[in-house]
Each structure stands twice: as structure tokens, then as C-alpha cells.
């Protein structure tokens, strides 16, 4: 199984992306160092944006 090393744009960690990853085709076509947003950062951003949309509780 093929794998390549890619860096997360938000946290900067290096990940070994396997061939069955959803973004593998896109990452393999990048000419420079492959970059993507990891699942952890993606979920973190989604959670923070959901919290911003919630109404504030009255005091």
C-alpha cells in the first residue's frame, strides 16, 4: 500500500497518509510538499464555528 508524508496546514504535524485516505489522490498530485488539514483540526474548527453560532445564554 502506498503512503506519503504530508503536513497539516493548521497544527504543522507531519502525517503518513495511506492510499485509502480520502485526499490521497489530491495530495499525490501536489508538486511541492503535500499539505492538507488533518481530521483533528477539521473537527476542532467545526466545533468552534458551531459554538459561535449558538445563542448566548441570558444572565
Secondary structure, 3 states (H helix, E strand, C coil): CCEEEEEECCCCCEEEEECCCCCHHHHHHCCCCCEECCHHHHHHHHHHHHHHHCCCCCC
